[in-house]
Amino acid sequence: MARIIGLTGGIASGKSTVARMLAELGAPVVDADALARRVVEPGQPAFDDIVAEYGRDVLLPDGAIDRKKLADIVFGDDARRRRLNVITHPRIAAASRAEVAAHAAAGANVVIYEAALLVENGIHRTLDGLIVVACSPEEQLRRLMARDGLDEAAARARIAAQLPLAEKLAAATFVVDTSGPFDDTRRQVERVWRTLTGNPP
């Protein structure tokens, strides 16, 4: 039976970088965001539900869902965001369970489940451990502005809309601080993976 270890963090905290490092070390990583993109592709049931709920204005010229436009619609509107969650979350959860089961069947002892809202949704309580990726507030703001092309006010609003980092840290089994140099982050990730696989430093 594989142990499932959650991986989460605030927006622009470096979660994807840590996930990539874990994968390079041999960890099977189930990426909830990648699954979220997959379940809303044309031909999937969630696609039809989203178009019915939000209209064809959320489609790109190629017929796929414009995730940025959809995010802009639901950001700041709790009712519309909740409706989107009702459409997508059960399908993401089912796809995640299938991927975890496939890794376990292939012999994995530890599977990393990477998702943004593990603590917000209480999913971390069902897991065997939680890695929280964090960085300084100044670094988080700088990265978010650079990554998404946001001005400072918009970036601060996105950060403020998330669960406070302190609450995620309170639920953490392991913390990886990405504020410093890349090599420092890698050393922390290697230490966590060795601990998870029974080879602590």
C-alpha positions, 0 to 999 in steps of 0.5 A: 500500500503506497503512502500518499504525501501531499505537496502544496504551497501558496501561489508562486511559492515554488511548488512546481519546482519542488515537484519537478525536483521530487520527480527527478529523484524518482518520486511518482508525482500526481499533478492535480493541476494537470488533471484539472486541465485534462478533465475540462478538455473538449469531449469531457463531461466537465467541458460541457458543464462549464460551457452550459454554466458560463457560456461560449465566451469562455472558449478560445478560438480553437474550442478549448476552454480559456482557463485565464478568462474562466479564472477571471470570471470566478475570481472574487465571485464566491458563488460562481467559484463554488459552482465551478468547483462542483463541476470540476473537483469530483472529476479531478478527485476521481482522476487523481485516485486512478493515477495514485492506484496505477503508481501503487500497482506499479510498486511505488511505496510513496506517491506525491500528490501535488495540489494547490488546495489540499489544506483549504479542502481538508484533503490533507487530513486523508493523506499520510503526510504533507509537504508545504512549499513556502517563501518570503512574502516579498519573494512570493509577490515578486515572482507572481508579478513576474510570472503572470504579468500582474501589477502589484495591487492585482498580485496582492489581491490574488495572494490575499484570496488564498488561505494564509500561509501560516495555516498551511504551515500549521498542517505541514509534516515537512516545510521546504523554504524556496526563498534562497538559492536553487541549490538550497531548495534542492538540498531540502527536497533531497532531505525530505525524499530520503526521509520519506523513502527510509534513508534519512540523512 
